[in-house]
């Protein structure tokens, strides 16, 4: 009896197992047959968390482009997460630490190495090699690390040129800047353009440097201040490994002397002088400075202010070297975004980089130089103010990043602490460079050799 019961039990178990396999096969087969009325296979729905920093000028356009992306990718639902710049990146650090950062987000170009070297980003090297034609884009290499890996795709590019107010040049009877200018040519022009409240230019013996009304050149911090000067003088901050300071060099000493001399003669505002303005960026659009080193986004302020201005290449250094600073704000993908979500994140990046419509729509804001060369070189981008937008594109020939690495914000802070004291006349240039060299190297050591 026991043997018979065992045989019956085995038979029942076999039937149940066969039924389970059959149902599973039927289910799989039915799923494969899911099609749209037009006969296309139904794609699995994916929710994509998209993070970006926003402003009143850009948010509506971003939402418009998100809608167009969803229309062309009906299986992807985008959930946007945005806030003003400072709040966005403060929250992002918390989200990364908690493991719940967006699947794809817009990073300030100077922060991409910070996320990459801390293991928060997906390596995009293979995807870029497979889907993007390198020569069709500006700035892909600005996100390539010292090991040749790519960590982001530029969303738009900020590149530095020299802005000048034509009305102020005309009033002072000074010829407009040319592409042959050196930094000394710029300073000679700045002397003729700097005006005190008594109506005396700096070339006049009666000029009062304590009552400057209009500066020849406004000057602020790294991107639109000391970095272009240091680099074109043959100096810089970090070596090619981005882990060693090269601050205390003869080239940087010459560059710093050149800057301090301009400030001592009141041709450029010191950091303390800038505090009398609404913001550090205000002197040029408010007509309190005749020239500025400026990235592309500064055209928005100049245009809104109704300035009669144009742009040209940044001046050359003593040996003819020229340097234009670049910030490639970029789309990056969360390392945790895998499978369908990771694929959807890359589809968003591709949509932004490869679609002419997306590139043109974003370019219409005047917020950044388009990444796609065909759009950047189109009449739609090159027309309008300033007249010489071509200068932004020509500057890619000698453009470079701001020695960005994982601790960029930290070492810039330490560098500014010392260099600003030299700008204020509190310490000599030699001492400022020596102190900055030690402080910056300590920051690098604490991160890379811990």
C-alpha positions, 0 to 999 in steps of 0.5 A: 500500500505504501508503494502504491501511495508513493507512485500516486504522489509522484504522478500528481507532482509530475502533472503539477510540474508539467502544468507549471512549465506549460503555463510559464511557456504560454505566458512567455509566448503571450508576452512576446506577442504583445503588439500595438495596433500597427503591429509594433512590439510593445516596449516595457515602460520605464520611469527615468529620474532626471535631475538638473539645476534650473533658473527662470530663464531655462526651466520652461525650455527644459520642460519643453524638451523633456516633453519632446523626448517623451513623445519620441520615446513613449516607453520612457516616463521622465520624472524631473527633479530640479532646483536652483543651482546651489540647492540642487548640488547640495541636495545631490550630495545628500542623495548620492550619500544615501544611494538615491541620486537621480538616474541621470543629471546635469552636472556643472562641468567642474564637478564631473571629476568629483562624482566620477572619482568617488564612484558615483558615475557610469563610465560612458567610454564604450557608449560614446564610442558606439553611438557618437561620432567624435568629430561632430561635437565640441568638447567631448574630451573635456570629460575625459580623465587622465586614464582616457575614460569618459564620464559625461557628454556636454549639455552646452559649453562655456568658453572664455573670450574678451568682451568689450563695450564699444561705446566706452572705447569710442568715448575714450577714442581707443581702437577696438581689441584685435586678435593680435593683442597681448595682455600688455596691449590690453593693459595699455588700453585699460589705462586709457579707458579707466575713468575717475568720477572727476572725468579724468582717465588713468593716463592723466596725471590728475587721475584719482585712483580712489574715485574710479567710476569706470574700470578698464577691465573687470576681473573675478576669480578663476574662470573669468580672472586669473586662470586665463592669464596664468595659463597664457603666461605658461603657468597653471595650477596642476601638472598633467596628472592633476595631483601635483601643484605647479603653482610656485613657478616663474611663469606664474610669478610673471602673470601674478605681477601683471595682475597685481600691477593692474590692480595697484594702478586701479585699472582692474578692481580688487576683490574688495572693490567688487564688493561695492557692486550688486554682484561680482559679475555686475561691472561690465553689464552696468557699464562700470568696466570697459572690458571683461574676460567672459564665458558665453553665458555672459552674453545674456546679461550684456544683451539684457542690459542693451550694451553696444558690445562685441567679443574677440579672442583673449589676448596672447601671453609673452611667448604668444601662447593663448588660453581660453577657459572651458566649462563643459556642463554635462549630462552624467549617468548614475552608476546605479542606473542599470538595465532598462533604466540605464538604457533610458538614461543614455537615450536621453543623453543621445537625444540631447547631443544628437538631435538638431532640434534639441540643440537648436531649441537650447541654443535659442536661449543664448545660454551656452555654445551648442555641443553639436558642431553643425548647429554651432556653426549654423546661422541660427547660432552665429547671427545676433548679438554679439556680432562676432560669435565666431570668436567663441568657436575659434577659441576651441583651438586653444581651449582647456579646462580649469585643471578640474579634478575630484577636489577642484572646489577645495583647492580653488578655495585655498588658492583664492585665499592666498592670491586674493591677499596679493590682490589686496596688497597684503602680501607680496606675490612670491609669498602668495604663490608659495603659500598657495602651493603648499596649501593646494598640495595639502588638499591634493595629498589628503584626497589622493594619498590617503 
